[in-house]
Amino acid sequence: MIRAGGGRAGETFVLDRDRLTVGRRPESDIFLDDVTVSRDHAILVRRSEDYYLDDLGSLNGTYVNRSRIESHRLTHGDELQIGKFKLAFLNR
């Protein structure tokens, strides 16, 4: 589950599939409407029991715990930053 802070405070996204798209495209599973977010910015992928956040070559980058990443295995409490949006990875 991901809960957004900042511009989308309080919104929750349930990770109920093996792949979720993140971006400014309205069809994205996690739609982040701001020019700092690429249309196809990143993807959340379940690999075995873990979720990974993969950057899709975004212009402004994808960050986990303030470090720019290409691919990162997420753990409970990780802070994600995509454009101006801050999100927290909350693992049940």
Phi, psi and omega per residue, in radians:
M1 nan 2.485 3.114
I2 -2.186 2.294 3.096
R3 -2.027 2.218 -3.067
A4 -1.545 2.550 3.000
G5 -2.049 3.127 3.141
G6 1.277 -2.177 -3.051
G7 -1.133 -0.312 -3.127
R8 -2.241 0.708 -3.053
A9 -0.954 2.331 3.065
G10 1.554 -0.208 -3.135
E11 -1.343 2.436 -3.125
T12 -2.077 2.412 3.062
F13 -2.064 2.124 -3.135
V14 -1.519 2.250 3.121
L15 -1.545 1.523 -3.031
D16 -1.960 0.188 3.111
R17 -2.390 2.975 -3.125
D18 -1.370 -0.342 -3.131
R19 -2.480 2.256 3.055
L20 -2.293 2.263 3.124
T21 -1.508 2.574 -3.141
V22 -2.243 2.205 3.103
G23 3.028 -3.030 -3.111
R24 -1.519 -0.143 3.099
R25 -1.216 2.242 -3.098
P26 -0.980 -0.456 3.139
E27 -1.399 -0.089 -3.129
S28 -1.046 2.536 3.080
D29 -1.098 -0.689 3.036
I30 -2.047 1.713 -3.042
F31 -1.555 2.056 3.132
L32 -2.068 1.787 -2.975
D33 -1.548 1.543 3.071
D34 -2.815 2.572 -3.093
V35 -1.140 -0.292 3.110
T36 -1.357 -0.122 3.139
V37 -1.859 2.278 3.082
S38 -1.230 2.717 3.128
R39 -0.997 -0.787 3.049
D40 -2.069 1.499 -2.941
H41 -1.516 -0.883 -3.039
A42 -2.710 2.999 3.085
I43 -2.451 2.451 3.014
L44 -1.732 2.190 -3.072
V45 -2.239 2.323 3.047
R46 -1.568 2.186 3.075
R47 -2.164 1.976 -3.013
S48 1.025 -2.098 -3.106
E49 -1.664 -0.088 -3.014
D50 -1.894 2.694 2.989
Y51 -1.805 2.440 3.080
Y52 -2.083 2.525 3.024
L53 -1.881 2.089 -3.133
D54 -2.003 2.209 3.045
D55 -1.300 2.484 -3.117
L56 -1.858 0.658 3.137
G57 1.323 0.556 -3.094
S58 -1.134 2.645 -3.127
L59 -1.156 -0.782 -3.058
N60 -1.648 -0.037 3.078
G61 1.452 2.902 3.095
T62 -2.162 2.344 -3.036
Y63 -2.160 2.462 2.988
V64 -2.215 2.154 -3.108
N65 0.904 0.754 3.066
R66 1.239 0.155 3.078
S67 -1.952 2.332 3.121
R68 -1.207 2.378 -3.067
I69 -2.211 2.748 2.904
E70 -1.765 -0.779 3.075
S71 -2.600 2.416 -3.074
H72 -2.583 2.294 3.035
R73 -1.370 2.158 -3.067
L74 -1.463 2.481 3.031
T75 -2.201 2.771 -3.085
H76 -0.896 2.257 3.084
G77 1.596 -0.079 3.102
D78 -1.016 2.444 3.073
E79 -1.749 2.142 3.122
L80 -1.807 2.470 3.004
Q81 -2.242 2.148 3.115
I82 -2.256 1.926 -3.014
G83 1.055 -2.326 -3.137
K84 -1.520 0.001 -3.053
F85 -1.614 2.334 3.033
K86 -1.922 2.311 -3.112
L87 -2.300 2.674 3.095
A88 -2.035 2.367 3.068
F89 -1.556 2.013 -3.124
L90 -2.020 1.910 -3.095
N91 -1.652 2.293 -3.115
R92 -1.173 nan nan
